[in-house]
Amino acid sequence: MSHRFQVVLPDPAAVQLREIAAAAGEPPSTLAAQILRRGLSEDRREGRSGPSGRPRRSARPIGRERAGWLEPYGGDPGWRERMWGEIVALHGRYPEHLEALNEGWWQREAHVEILAAFALWRAEIDDAGDDPREELAFHRQLEDYARTLREQGGGVTKAWIPGAPPNEWV
């Protein structure tokens, strides 16, 4: 039995699909179906699907140029506003782990990327987590990051107090 699906591709992917299909002498729809079947088969074989058989969510939607925890190229005020709120919420949920986070963390790219990754990971577990090992891995990594923050030092006087984003962030 076969089923018909309509798939929308961003322009760069559509152009690439047309070029490959033309070179192979195949209609783009036939080639797209072959690529999709192959990808689903590989995912299943490599265990990249959840117990329900549905593919795991990705932090990077198809057609997006960067991973969701990285600010889009050229900057994006909407991303910054959303991510600031998620990082404040993460701090509120895990204050003991992030108590050694110093004021000005947003000026260091590594801290921004790590905190954004934690925020998105937490949201993904909360929204679609289906494997308790993900929860355990999250907490193990958060504990490692907390240790790193404590080792970097700074003391109570330099500790970040969550609130509105600073002017240089927005």
ABEGO torsion letter per residue (X at the ends): XBBBBBBBBBAAAAAAAAAAAAAAGBBAAAAAAAAAAAAAAAAAAAGABBAAGBBBBBABBBGBABBAABBBBGEBAAAAAAAAAAAAAAAAABAAAAAABBBGAAABAAAAAAAAAAAAAAAAAAAABABAAAAAAAAAAAAAAAAAAAAAEGEAAABBBBBBBBAAAX
